[in-house]
Amino acid sequence: MPYAIDGQISQDPLVGGIEISDAQYAAAIEGMVAGLVVTISGGFSVGPAAEEPPIEPAPVDPVAVAVAECARRRAIADYAIPPLQDAVDIDDATTADIALLKAWKKYRVELNRLPDQAGWPDSINWPVAPPEENSP
């Protein structure tokens, strides 16, 4: 006597399976070859696989998004500041270099203070970066 359980059929007993007729066994083999599945839920059936429910997207963490964007902007400032600071340190900075260094440092301080803003992280008043065409 053949047996069946969800997704499986066998001539040998299956744990949790039910006995099926030889005709049901033949129908199950034919259906499985065609890509159908055996289902034992309120009785024996062979049919298309149940559709998986759509996967819900993971919720977006506004803090994580804000922190990542802040880090991205901070990296730009961190890249721009050292060459300007080097020029100041060796007394080789132009007036424009000094002004740009101060602007980049001010921008970086403003980025660091973003979590103190009212509305953080849902409503952020992002500071404006110095013009990059003047950056190193």
A tleap script that builds the chain and sets N, CA, C and O, in Angstrom:
source leaprc.protein.ff14SB
mol = sequence {
  NMET PRO TYR ALA ILE ASP GLY GLN ILE SER
  GLN ASP PRO LEU VAL GLY GLY ILE GLU ILE
  SER ASP ALA GLN TYR ALA ALA ALA ILE GLU
  GLY MET VAL ALA GLY LEU VAL VAL THR ILE
  SER GLY GLY PHE SER VAL GLY PRO ALA ALA
  GLU GLU PRO PRO ILE GLU PRO ALA PRO VAL
  ASP PRO VAL ALA VAL ALA VAL ALA GLU CYS
  ALA ARG ARG ARG ALA ILE ALA ASP TYR ALA
  ILE PRO PRO LEU GLN ASP ALA VAL ASP ILE
  ASP ASP ALA THR THR ALA ASP ILE ALA LEU
  LEU LYS ALA TRP LYS LYS TYR ARG VAL GLU
  LEU ASN ARG LEU PRO ASP GLN ALA GLY TRP
  PRO ASP SER ILE ASN TRP PRO VAL ALA PRO
  PRO GLU GLU ASN SER CPRO
}
set mol.1.N position { 0.861 -1.181 0.000 }
set mol.1.CA position { 0.000 0.000 0.000 }
set mol.1.C position { 0.903 1.239 0.000 }
set mol.1.O position { 1.811 1.330 0.826 }
set mol.2.N position { 0.674 2.184 -0.901 }
set mol.2.CA position { 1.473 3.409 -0.914 }
set mol.2.C position { 1.031 4.391 0.178 }
set mol.2.O position { -0.070 4.307 0.723 }
set mol.3.N position { 1.938 5.318 0.469 }
set mol.3.CA position { 1.702 6.332 1.497 }
set mol.3.C position { 2.062 7.712 0.954 }
set mol.3.O position { 2.843 7.852 0.013 }
set mol.4.N position { 1.469 8.721 1.578 }
set mol.4.CA position { 1.781 10.094 1.179 }
set mol.4.C position { 1.771 11.006 2.398 }
set mol.4.O position { 1.050 10.779 3.369 }
set mol.5.N position { 2.581 12.023 2.315 }
set mol.5.CA position { 2.609 13.122 3.272 }
set mol.5.C position { 2.947 14.352 2.447 }
set mol.5.O position { 3.426 14.224 1.320 }
set mol.6.N position { 2.708 15.535 2.983 }
set mol.6.CA position { 2.951 16.743 2.199 }
set mol.6.C position { 4.307 16.704 1.505 }
set mol.6.O position { 5.350 16.639 2.154 }
set mol.7.N position { 4.274 16.743 0.185 }
set mol.7.CA position { 5.484 16.796 -0.626 }
set mol.7.C position { 6.153 15.466 -0.877 }
set mol.7.O position { 7.141 15.426 -1.611 }
set mol.8.N position { 5.667 14.363 -0.304 }
set mol.8.CA position { 6.334 13.075 -0.464 }
set mol.8.C position { 5.322 11.957 -0.698 }
set mol.8.O position { 4.190 11.999 -0.217 }
set mol.9.N position { 5.777 10.946 -1.464 }
set mol.9.CA position { 5.011 9.701 -1.615 }
set mol.9.C position { 6.001 8.554 -1.521 }
set mol.9.O position { 7.184 8.714 -1.824 }
set mol.10.N position { 5.510 7.396 -1.100 }
set mol.10.CA position { 6.399 6.248 -0.951 }
set mol.10.C position { 5.587 4.971 -0.912 }
set mol.10.O position { 4.418 4.968 -0.527 }
set mol.11.N position { 6.227 3.888 -1.317 }
set mol.11.CA position { 5.610 2.564 -1.167 }
set mol.11.C position { 5.758 2.086 0.279 }
set mol.11.O position { 5.059 1.171 0.715 }
set mol.12.N position { 6.680 2.719 1.018 }
set mol.12.CA position { 6.909 2.363 2.426 }
set mol.12.C position { 6.199 3.382 3.312 }
set mol.12.O position { 5.998 4.528 2.907 }
set mol.13.N position { 5.819 2.966 4.520 }
set mol.13.CA position { 5.158 3.908 5.426 }
set mol.13.C position { 6.018 5.155 5.672 }
set mol.13.O position { 7.238 5.066 5.805 }
set mol.14.N position { 5.364 6.306 5.728 }
set mol.14.CA position { 6.006 7.588 6.022 }
set mol.14.C position { 5.501 8.073 7.365 }
set mol.14.O position { 4.306 7.989 7.646 }
set mol.15.N position { 6.403 8.582 8.205 }
set mol.15.CA position { 6.001 9.101 9.506 }
set mol.15.C position { 5.039 10.261 9.287 }
set mol.15.O position { 5.375 11.236 8.615 }
set mol.16.N position { 3.850 10.151 9.853 }
set mol.16.CA position { 2.844 11.192 9.712 }
set mol.16.C position { 2.071 11.108 8.398 }
set mol.16.O position { 1.193 11.933 8.145 }
set mol.17.N position { 2.389 10.118 7.561 }
set mol.17.CA position { 1.723 9.991 6.262 }
set mol.17.C position { 0.397 9.251 6.355 }
set mol.17.O position { 0.042 8.688 7.391 }
set mol.18.N position { -0.319 9.269 5.244 }
set mol.18.CA position { -1.585 8.535 5.170 }
set mol.18.C position { -1.487 7.506 4.052 }
set mol.18.O position { -0.697 7.645 3.119 }
set mol.19.N position { -2.306 6.475 4.172 }
set mol.19.CA position { -2.364 5.480 3.096 }
set mol.19.C position { -3.123 6.068 1.925 }
set mol.19.O position { -4.137 6.744 2.102 }
set mol.20.N position { -2.617 5.803 0.714 }
set mol.20.CA position { -3.315 6.252 -0.495 }
set mol.20.C position { -3.483 5.050 -1.415 }
set mol.20.O position { -2.810 4.032 -1.253 }
set mol.21.N position { -4.366 5.173 -2.360 }
set mol.21.CA position { -4.618 4.072 -3.295 }
set mol.21.C position { -3.523 4.043 -4.356 }
set mol.21.O position { -2.743 4.984 -4.506 }
set mol.22.N position { -3.492 2.924 -5.090 }
set mol.22.CA position { -2.526 2.819 -6.182 }
set mol.22.C position { -2.810 3.879 -7.242 }
set mol.22.O position { -1.880 4.405 -7.853 }
set mol.23.N position { -4.075 4.197 -7.465 }
set mol.23.CA position { -4.440 5.231 -8.451 }
set mol.23.C position { -3.954 6.603 -7.968 }
set mol.23.O position { -3.452 7.398 -8.763 }
set mol.24.N position { -4.104 6.881 -6.664 }
set mol.24.CA position { -3.617 8.156 -6.129 }
set mol.24.C position { -2.091 8.223 -6.211 }
set mol.24.O position { -1.525 9.280 -6.487 }
set mol.25.N position { -1.427 7.083 -5.967 }
set mol.25.CA position { 0.024 7.036 -6.061 }
set mol.25.C position { 0.460 7.353 -7.491 }
set mol.25.O position { 1.392 8.132 -7.696 }
set mol.26.N position { -0.203 6.759 -8.474 }
set mol.26.CA position { 0.125 7.010 -9.887 }
set mol.26.C position { -0.122 8.478 -10.236 }
set mol.26.O position { 0.676 9.093 -10.943 }
set mol.27.N position { -1.230 9.039 -9.740 }
set mol.27.CA position { -1.537 10.450 -10.000 }
set mol.27.C position { -0.492 11.351 -9.350 }
set mol.27.O position { -0.123 12.386 -9.905 }
set mol.28.N position { -0.012 10.946 -8.158 }
set mol.28.CA position { 0.995 11.734 -7.476 }
set mol.28.C position { 2.311 11.716 -8.250 }
set mol.28.O position { 2.957 12.752 -8.410 }
set mol.29.N position { 2.705 10.537 -8.731 }
set mol.29.CA position { 3.944 10.428 -9.513 }
set mol.29.C position { 3.835 11.305 -10.763 }
set mol.29.O position { 4.740 12.082 -11.066 }
set mol.30.N position { 2.736 11.175 -11.474 }
set mol.30.CA position { 2.523 11.965 -12.697 }
set mol.30.C position { 2.530 13.468 -12.389 }
set mol.30.O position { 3.134 14.253 -13.121 }
set mol.31.N position { 1.858 13.860 -11.307 }
set mol.31.CA position { 1.802 15.269 -10.940 }
set mol.31.C position { 3.161 15.815 -10.537 }
set mol.31.O position { 3.525 16.931 -10.908 }
set mol.32.N position { 3.915 15.021 -9.770 }
set mol.32.CA position { 5.231 15.474 -9.328 }
set mol.32.C position { 6.182 15.632 -10.514 }
set mol.32.O position { 7.003 16.548 -10.533 }
set mol.33.N position { 6.072 14.735 -11.507 }
set mol.33.CA position { 6.889 14.875 -12.720 }
set mol.33.C position { 6.537 16.171 -13.438 }
set mol.33.O position { 7.402 16.785 -14.062 }
set mol.34.N position { 5.278 16.594 -13.356 }
set mol.34.CA position { 4.824 17.833 -14.001 }
set mol.34.C position { 5.088 19.068 -13.137 }
set mol.34.O position { 4.713 20.179 -13.512 }
set mol.35.N position { 5.733 18.875 -11.979 }
set mol.35.CA position { 6.071 20.017 -11.128 }
set mol.35.C position { 5.024 20.344 -10.085 }
set mol.35.O position { 5.102 21.392 -9.444 }
set mol.36.N position { 4.041 19.468 -9.899 }
set mol.36.CA position { 3.029 19.692 -8.878 }
set mol.36.C position { 3.494 19.085 -7.559 }
set mol.36.O position { 4.506 18.387 -7.510 }
set mol.37.N position { 2.758 19.354 -6.508 }
set mol.37.CA position { 3.123 18.820 -5.200 }
set mol.37.C position { 1.973 18.036 -4.591 }
set mol.37.O position { 0.799 18.273 -4.876 }
set mol.38.N position { 2.359 17.095 -3.744 }
set mol.38.CA position { 1.386 16.296 -2.999 }
set mol.38.C position { 1.048 17.075 -1.740 }
set mol.38.O position { 1.932 17.549 -1.026 }
set mol.39.N position { -0.255 17.201 -1.480 }
set mol.39.CA position { -0.694 17.906 -0.287 }
set mol.39.C position { -1.624 17.006 0.502 }
set mol.39.O position { -2.538 16.398 -0.056 }
set mol.40.N position { -1.390 16.924 1.795 }
set mol.40.CA position { -2.255 16.168 2.696 }
set mol.40.C position { -2.789 17.187 3.689 }
set mol.40.O position { -2.175 17.436 4.727 }
set mol.41.N position { -3.907 17.761 3.376 }
set mol.41.CA position { -4.524 18.739 4.262 }
set mol.41.C position { -6.021 18.584 4.078 }
set mol.41.O position { -6.599 19.110 3.127 }
set mol.42.N position { -6.633 17.874 4.978 }
set mol.42.CA position { -8.051 17.582 4.818 }
set mol.42.C position { -8.291 16.540 3.736 }
set mol.42.O position { -9.415 16.406 3.252 }
set mol.43.N position { -7.263 15.803 3.348 }
set mol.43.CA position { -7.372 14.789 2.320 }
set mol.43.C position { -6.191 14.862 1.374 }
set mol.43.O position { -5.371 15.776 1.458 }
set mol.44.N position { -6.108 13.904 0.481 }
set mol.44.CA position { -5.007 13.815 -0.472 }
set mol.44.C position { -5.310 14.654 -1.700 }
set mol.44.O position { -6.420 14.616 -2.232 }
set mol.45.N position { -4.304 15.422 -2.153 }
set mol.45.CA position { -4.468 16.143 -3.420 }
set mol.45.C position { -3.100 16.354 -4.050 }
set mol.45.O position { -2.072 16.354 -3.373 }
set mol.46.N position { -3.119 16.533 -5.359 }
set mol.46.CA position { -1.914 16.842 -6.121 }
set mol.46.C position { -2.231 18.107 -6.894 }
set mol.46.O position { -3.191 18.144 -7.664 }
set mol.47.N position { -1.434 19.138 -6.695 }
set mol.47.CA position { -1.706 20.393 -7.377 }
set mol.47.C position { -0.534 21.333 -7.293 }
set mol.47.O position { 0.541 20.971 -6.814 }
set mol.48.N position { -0.747 22.539 -7.762 }
set mol.48.CA position { 0.362 23.501 -7.718 }
set mol.48.C position { 0.742 23.813 -6.278 }
set mol.48.O position { -0.078 23.743 -5.362 }
set mol.49.N position { 2.010 24.160 -6.111 }
set mol.49.CA position { 2.489 24.529 -4.781 }
set mol.49.C position { 1.783 25.786 -4.326 }
set mol.49.O position { 1.473 26.671 -5.123 }
set mol.50.N position { 1.534 25.849 -3.035 }
set mol.50.CA position { 0.922 27.057 -2.485 }
set mol.50.C position { 1.880 28.225 -2.687 }
set mol.50.O position { 3.092 28.087 -2.517 }
set mol.51.N position { 1.329 29.357 -3.046 }
set mol.51.CA position { 2.174 30.534 -3.239 }
set mol.51.C position { 2.685 31.008 -1.897 }
set mol.51.O position { 1.959 31.072 -0.906 }
set mol.52.N position { 3.954 31.335 -1.906 }
set mol.52.CA position { 4.556 31.895 -0.697 }
set mol.52.C position { 4.033 33.313 -0.523 }
set mol.52.O position { 3.924 34.057 -1.498 }
set mol.53.N position { 3.715 33.688 0.688 }
set mol.53.CA position { 3.286 35.073 0.883 }
set mol.53.C position { 4.447 36.010 0.561 }
set mol.53.O position { 5.605 35.670 0.806 }
set mol.54.N position { 4.147 37.170 0.021 }
set mol.54.CA position { 5.248 38.078 -0.316 }
set mol.54.C position { 6.032 38.466 0.934 }
set mol.54.O position { 5.475 38.650 2.016 }
set mol.55.N position { 7.314 38.581 0.750 }
set mol.55.CA position { 8.176 38.957 1.865 }
set mol.55.C position { 8.061 40.458 2.076 }
set mol.55.O position { 8.272 41.250 1.158 }
set mol.56.N position { 7.732 40.820 3.270 }
set mol.56.CA position { 7.612 42.237 3.607 }
set mol.56.C position { 9.010 42.834 3.705 }
set mol.56.O position { 9.908 42.223 4.284 }
set mol.57.N position { 9.195 44.017 3.147 }
set mol.57.CA position { 10.515 44.631 3.287 }
set mol.57.C position { 10.799 44.944 4.758 }
set mol.57.O position { 9.902 45.250 5.544 }
set mol.58.N position { 12.065 44.854 5.085 }
set mol.58.CA position { 12.453 45.156 6.464 }
set mol.58.C position { 12.146 46.616 6.753 }
set mol.58.O position { 12.332 47.476 5.891 }
set mol.59.N position { 11.684 46.894 7.945 }
set mol.59.CA position { 11.401 48.293 8.265 }
set mol.59.C position { 12.679 49.119 8.211 }
set mol.59.O position { 13.757 48.650 8.578 }
set mol.60.N position { 12.540 50.341 7.751 }
set mol.60.CA position { 13.685 51.235 7.652 }
set mol.60.C position { 13.863 51.942 8.984 }
set mol.60.O position { 12.924 52.531 9.520 }
set mol.61.N position { 15.062 51.878 9.503 }
set mol.61.CA position { 15.380 52.538 10.762 }
set mol.61.C position { 15.854 53.950 10.440 }
set mol.61.O position { 16.947 54.115 9.898 }
set mol.62.N position { 15.056 54.983 10.760 }
set mol.62.CA position { 15.449 56.342 10.402 }
set mol.62.C position { 16.756 56.777 11.056 }
set mol.62.O position { 17.491 57.582 10.485 }
set mol.63.N position { 17.053 56.259 12.237 }
set mol.63.CA position { 18.323 56.610 12.889 }
set mol.63.C position { 19.485 56.049 12.074 }
set mol.63.O position { 20.468 56.749 11.830 }
set mol.64.N position { 19.376 54.792 11.655 }
set mol.64.CA position { 20.450 54.174 10.878 }
set mol.64.C position { 20.664 54.898 9.555 }
set mol.64.O position { 21.803 55.086 9.127 }
set mol.65.N position { 19.582 55.303 8.908 }
set mol.65.CA position { 19.691 56.032 7.640 }
set mol.65.C position { 20.381 57.373 7.866 }
set mol.65.O position { 21.272 57.750 7.104 }
set mol.66.N position { 19.975 58.091 8.905 }
set mol.66.CA position { 20.562 59.401 9.193 }
set mol.66.C position { 22.036 59.272 9.582 }
set mol.66.O position { 22.866 60.069 9.146 }
set mol.67.N position { 22.355 58.286 10.387 }
set mol.67.CA position { 23.739 58.088 10.810 }
set mol.67.C position { 24.613 57.734 9.600 }
set mol.67.O position { 25.738 58.221 9.486 }
set mol.68.N position { 24.104 56.899 8.708 }
set mol.68.CA position { 24.878 56.523 7.513 }
set mol.68.C position { 25.117 57.727 6.610 }
set mol.68.O position { 26.220 57.909 6.096 }
set mol.69.N position { 24.090 58.548 6.415 }
set mol.69.CA position { 24.256 59.738 5.578 }
set mol.69.C position { 25.207 60.728 6.231 }
set mol.69.O position { 26.016 61.359 5.549 }
set mol.70.N position { 25.117 60.864 7.514 }
set mol.70.CA position { 26.027 61.751 8.244 }
set mol.70.C position { 27.467 61.251 8.102 }
set mol.70.O position { 28.378 62.048 7.879 }
set mol.71.N position { 27.674 59.960 8.228 }
set mol.71.CA position { 29.014 59.378 8.084 }
set mol.71.C position { 29.552 59.584 6.674 }
set mol.71.O position { 30.741 59.846 6.492 }
set mol.72.N position { 28.674 59.465 5.674 }
set mol.72.CA position { 29.096 59.683 4.289 }
set mol.72.C position { 29.574 61.120 4.103 }
set mol.72.O position { 30.622 61.364 3.506 }
set mol.73.N position { 28.804 62.052 4.615 }
set mol.73.CA position { 29.173 63.470 4.499 }
set mol.73.C position { 30.415 63.780 5.327 }
set mol.73.O position { 31.258 64.579 4.918 }
set mol.74.N position { 30.522 63.156 6.475 }
set mol.74.CA position { 31.685 63.377 7.340 }
set mol.74.C position { 32.951 62.884 6.650 }
set mol.74.O position { 34.001 63.516 6.769 }
set mol.75.N position { 32.870 61.779 5.938 }
set mol.75.CA position { 34.035 61.235 5.229 }
set mol.75.C position { 34.540 62.229 4.175 }
set mol.75.O position { 35.747 62.349 3.964 }
set mol.76.N position { 33.637 62.927 3.528 }
set mol.76.CA position { 34.035 63.937 2.539 }
set mol.76.C position { 34.813 65.052 3.230 }
set mol.76.O position { 35.857 65.484 2.742 }
set mol.77.N position { 34.300 65.513 4.368 }
set mol.77.CA position { 34.992 66.565 5.125 }
set mol.77.C position { 36.336 66.053 5.644 }
set mol.77.O position { 37.342 66.760 5.583 }
set mol.78.N position { 36.346 64.829 6.151 }
set mol.78.CA position { 37.584 64.258 6.677 }
set mol.78.C position { 38.655 64.137 5.588 }
set mol.78.O position { 39.848 64.188 5.885 }
set mol.79.N position { 38.241 63.980 4.358 }
set mol.79.CA position { 39.175 63.900 3.242 }
set mol.79.C position { 39.684 65.291 2.846 }
set mol.79.O position { 40.845 65.443 2.467 }
set mol.80.N position { 38.829 66.288 2.933 }
set mol.80.CA position { 39.183 67.641 2.486 }
set mol.80.C position { 40.058 68.393 3.492 }
set mol.80.O position { 40.882 69.215 3.090 }
set mol.81.N position { 39.897 68.130 4.769 }
set mol.81.CA position { 40.570 68.931 5.800 }
set mol.81.C position { 42.085 68.718 5.900 }
set mol.81.O position { 42.805 69.715 5.949 }
set mol.82.N position { 42.613 67.505 5.933 }
set mol.82.CA position { 44.055 67.334 6.192 }
set mol.82.C position { 45.000 68.097 5.248 }
set mol.82.O position { 45.952 68.706 5.735 }
set mol.83.N position { 44.785 68.093 3.932 }
set mol.83.CA position { 45.728 68.841 3.095 }
set mol.83.C position { 45.713 70.348 3.391 }
set mol.83.O position { 46.749 71.011 3.346 }
set mol.84.N position { 44.536 70.864 3.690 }
set mol.84.CA position { 44.436 72.286 4.031 }
set mol.84.C position { 45.118 72.554 5.367 }
set mol.84.O position { 45.817 73.555 5.528 }
set mol.85.N position { 44.907 71.648 6.329 }
set mol.85.CA position { 45.555 71.808 7.629 }
set mol.85.C position { 47.070 71.702 7.492 }
set mol.85.O position { 47.800 72.429 8.164 }
set mol.86.N position { 47.552 70.809 6.633 }
set mol.86.CA position { 48.994 70.685 6.395 }
set mol.86.C position { 49.573 72.002 5.877 }
set mol.86.O position { 50.634 72.439 6.321 }
set mol.87.N position { 48.867 72.627 4.935 }
set mol.87.CA position { 49.345 73.904 4.382 }
set mol.87.C position { 49.425 74.959 5.480 }
set mol.87.O position { 50.375 75.741 5.522 }
set mol.88.N position { 48.431 74.985 6.369 }
set mol.88.CA position { 48.457 75.937 7.486 }
set mol.88.C position { 49.625 75.606 8.416 }
set mol.88.O position { 50.353 76.506 8.835 }
set mol.89.N position { 49.809 74.328 8.740 }
set mol.89.CA position { 50.849 73.908 9.684 }
set mol.89.C position { 52.259 74.265 9.215 }
set mol.89.O position { 53.133 74.543 10.036 }
set mol.90.N position { 52.480 74.258 7.915 }
set mol.90.CA position { 53.837 74.559 7.416 }
set mol.90.C position { 53.942 75.995 6.895 }
set mol.90.O position { 54.873 76.336 6.166 }
set mol.91.N position { 52.980 76.820 7.278 }
set mol.91.CA position { 52.965 78.240 6.884 }
set mol.91.C position { 53.002 78.418 5.369 }
set mol.91.O position { 53.682 79.306 4.856 }
set mol.92.N position { 52.271 77.573 4.667 }
set mol.92.CA position { 52.232 77.653 3.212 }
set mol.92.C position { 50.790 77.820 2.719 }
set mol.92.O position { 50.521 77.625 1.534 }
set mol.93.N position { 49.874 78.173 3.599 }
set mol.93.CA position { 48.460 78.298 3.236 }
set mol.93.C position { 48.178 79.692 2.697 }
set mol.93.O position { 48.685 80.693 3.203 }
set mol.94.N position { 47.350 79.728 1.651 }
set mol.94.CA position { 46.877 81.011 1.137 }
set mol.94.C position { 45.699 81.460 1.982 }
set mol.94.O position { 45.186 80.702 2.804 }
set mol.95.N position { 45.282 82.681 1.777 }
set mol.95.CA position { 44.098 83.179 2.476 }
set mol.95.C position { 42.885 82.324 2.115 }
set mol.95.O position { 42.042 82.042 2.967 }
set mol.96.N position { 42.803 81.921 0.865 }
set mol.96.CA position { 41.695 81.062 0.420 }
set mol.96.C position { 41.761 79.695 1.103 }
set mol.96.O position { 40.728 79.150 1.491 }
set mol.97.N position { 42.978 79.132 1.255 }
set mol.97.CA position { 43.137 77.843 1.937 }
set mol.97.C position { 42.641 77.925 3.381 }
set mol.97.O position { 41.949 77.031 3.868 }
set mol.98.N position { 43.009 79.018 4.054 }
set mol.98.CA position { 42.611 79.191 5.462 }
set mol.98.C position { 41.097 79.319 5.579 }
set mol.98.O position { 40.489 78.729 6.473 }
set mol.99.N position { 40.492 80.082 4.684 }
set mol.99.CA position { 39.032 80.246 4.712 }
set mol.99.C position { 38.332 78.919 4.415 }
set mol.99.O position { 37.330 78.583 5.046 }
set mol.100.N position { 38.870 78.168 3.445 }
set mol.100.CA position { 38.262 76.877 3.095 }
set mol.100.C position { 38.428 75.868 4.231 }
set mol.100.O position { 37.511 75.096 4.513 }
set mol.101.N position { 39.585 75.868 4.878 }
set mol.101.CA position { 39.807 74.980 6.024 }
set mol.101.C position { 38.796 75.274 7.125 }
set mol.101.O position { 38.203 74.362 7.701 }
set mol.102.N position { 38.612 76.558 7.406 }
set mol.102.CA position { 37.651 76.939 8.443 }
set mol.102.C position { 36.235 76.507 8.051 }
set mol.102.O position { 35.478 76.034 8.898 }
set mol.103.N position { 35.875 76.666 6.776 }
set mol.103.CA position { 34.534 76.274 6.308 }
set mol.103.C position { 34.322 74.765 6.444 }
set mol.103.O position { 33.257 74.321 6.872 }
set mol.104.N position { 35.350 73.972 6.074 }
set mol.104.CA position { 35.228 72.518 6.203 }
set mol.104.C position { 35.131 72.100 7.668 }
set mol.104.O position { 34.352 71.206 8.000 }
set mol.105.N position { 35.903 72.727 8.542 }
set mol.105.CA position { 35.837 72.377 9.964 }
set mol.105.C position { 34.489 72.756 10.555 }
set mol.105.O position { 33.932 72.017 11.367 }
set mol.106.N position { 33.966 73.901 10.151 }
set mol.106.CA position { 32.644 74.321 10.621 }
set mol.106.C position { 31.581 73.313 10.156 }
set mol.106.O position { 30.699 72.928 10.924 }
set mol.107.N position { 31.681 72.898 8.898 }
set mol.107.CA position { 30.756 71.907 8.347 }
set mol.107.C position { 30.831 70.603 9.153 }
set mol.107.O position { 29.798 70.019 9.478 }
set mol.108.N position { 32.030 70.152 9.471 }
set mol.108.CA position { 32.193 68.908 10.218 }
set mol.108.C position { 31.602 69.030 11.621 }
set mol.108.O position { 30.977 68.088 12.108 }
set mol.109.N position { 31.788 70.164 12.270 }
set mol.109.CA position { 31.188 70.398 13.594 }
set mol.109.C position { 29.663 70.374 13.479 }
set mol.109.O position { 28.989 69.787 14.327 }
set mol.110.N position { 29.117 71.001 12.446 }
set mol.110.CA position { 27.653 71.003 12.257 }
set mol.110.C position { 27.131 69.585 12.048 }
set mol.110.O position { 26.060 69.239 12.546 }
set mol.111.N position { 27.880 68.762 11.314 }
set mol.111.CA position { 27.475 67.359 11.133 }
set mol.111.C position { 27.460 66.633 12.478 }
set mol.111.O position { 26.548 65.854 12.758 }
set mol.112.N position { 28.458 66.886 13.295 }
set mol.112.CA position { 28.524 66.218 14.600 }
set mol.112.C position { 27.379 66.633 15.522 }
set mol.112.O position { 27.015 65.886 16.431 }
set mol.113.N position { 26.815 67.804 15.297 }
set mol.113.CA position { 25.729 68.297 16.147 }
set mol.113.C position { 24.333 67.960 15.614 }
set mol.113.O position { 23.333 68.324 16.234 }
set mol.114.N position { 24.256 67.288 14.501 }
set mol.114.CA position { 22.943 66.962 13.926 }
set mol.114.C position { 22.012 66.223 14.889 }
set mol.114.O position { 20.825 66.547 14.924 }
set mol.115.N position { 22.486 65.246 15.673 }
set mol.115.CA position { 21.570 64.552 16.583 }
set mol.115.C position { 20.933 65.470 17.626 }
set mol.115.O position { 19.929 65.104 18.237 }
set mol.116.N position { 21.500 66.650 17.833 }
set mol.116.CA position { 20.926 67.589 18.794 }
set mol.116.C position { 19.777 68.402 18.201 }
set mol.116.O position { 19.079 69.110 18.927 }
set mol.117.N position { 19.579 68.304 16.891 }
set mol.117.CA position { 18.498 69.062 16.236 }
set mol.117.C position { 17.134 68.547 16.666 }
set mol.117.O position { 16.943 67.352 16.889 }
set mol.118.N position { 16.195 69.471 16.776 }
set mol.118.CA position { 14.804 69.066 16.986 }
set mol.118.C position { 14.353 68.331 15.726 }
set mol.118.O position { 14.642 68.773 14.614 }
set mol.119.N position { 13.662 67.237 15.889 }
set mol.119.CA position { 13.175 66.483 14.741 }
set mol.119.C position { 14.109 65.367 14.295 }
set mol.119.O position { 13.746 64.571 13.430 }
set mol.120.N position { 15.314 65.296 14.876 }
set mol.120.CA position { 16.245 64.212 14.527 }
set mol.120.C position { 15.605 62.875 14.832 }
set mol.120.O position { 15.010 62.767 15.904 }
set mol.121.N position { 15.659 61.883 14.034 }
set mol.121.CA position { 16.276 61.765 12.731 }
set mol.121.C position { 15.298 61.923 11.576 }
set mol.121.O position { 15.682 61.800 10.413 }
set mol.122.N position { 14.030 62.196 11.895 }
set mol.122.CA position { 13.009 62.230 10.841 }
set mol.122.C position { 13.051 63.490 9.993 }
set mol.122.O position { 12.713 63.455 8.810 }
set mol.123.N position { 13.458 64.591 10.584 }
set mol.123.CA position { 13.509 65.864 9.876 }
set mol.123.C position { 14.851 66.511 10.188 }
set mol.123.O position { 15.080 67.007 11.291 }
set mol.124.N position { 15.737 66.495 9.189 }
set mol.124.CA position { 17.101 66.967 9.410 }
set mol.124.C position { 17.367 68.178 8.526 }
set mol.124.O position { 17.094 68.163 7.326 }
set mol.125.N position { 17.901 69.215 9.137 }
set mol.125.CA position { 18.343 70.397 8.398 }
set mol.125.C position { 19.839 70.203 8.145 }
set mol.125.O position { 20.675 70.587 8.963 }
set mol.126.N position { 20.162 69.595 6.991 }
set mol.126.CA position { 21.548 69.252 6.686 }
set mol.126.C position { 22.366 70.511 6.430 }
set mol.126.O position { 21.909 71.408 5.721 }
set mol.127.N position { 23.574 70.593 6.997 }
set mol.127.CA position { 24.451 71.731 6.699 }
set mol.127.C position { 24.931 71.636 5.239 }
set mol.127.O position { 24.985 70.561 4.641 }
set mol.128.N position { 25.268 72.793 4.711 }
set mol.128.CA position { 25.747 72.840 3.321 }
set mol.128.C position { 27.264 72.743 3.321 }
set mol.128.O position { 27.943 73.492 4.024 }
set mol.129.N position { 27.791 71.817 2.530 }
set mol.129.CA position { 29.239 71.628 2.438 }
set mol.129.C position { 29.866 72.774 1.661 }
set mol.129.O position { 29.229 73.360 0.786 }
set mol.130.N position { 31.117 73.095 1.981 }
set mol.130.CA position { 31.824 74.106 1.191 }
set mol.130.C position { 31.893 73.650 -0.275 }
set mol.130.O position { 31.811 72.455 -0.559 }
set mol.131.N position { 32.041 74.587 -1.186 }
set mol.131.CA position { 32.130 74.194 -2.605 }
set mol.131.C position { 33.307 73.268 -2.830 }
set mol.131.O position { 34.433 73.572 -2.437 }
set mol.132.N position { 33.042 72.140 -3.464 }
set mol.132.CA position { 34.097 71.146 -3.672 }
set mol.132.C position { 35.096 71.561 -4.741 }
set mol.132.O position { 36.214 71.046 -4.754 }
set mol.133.N position { 34.735 72.470 -5.635 }
set mol.133.CA position { 35.684 72.878 -6.661 }
set mol.133.C position { 36.880 73.588 -6.066 }
set mol.133.O position { 37.926 73.668 -6.710 }
set mol.134.N position { 36.756 74.109 -4.846 }
set mol.134.CA position { 37.885 74.761 -4.174 }
set mol.134.C position { 38.610 73.813 -3.244 }
set mol.134.O position { 39.586 74.204 -2.604 }
set mol.135.N position { 38.157 72.586 -3.156 }
set mol.135.CA position { 38.753 71.628 -2.229 }
set mol.135.C position { 39.946 70.954 -2.876 }
set mol.135.O position { 40.067 70.933 -4.101 }
set mol.136.N position { 40.821 70.407 -2.062 }
set mol.136.CA position { 42.002 69.712 -2.595 }
set mol.136.C position { 41.610 68.481 -3.375 }
set mol.136.O position { 42.477 67.777 -3.894 }
savepdb mol mol.pdb
quit
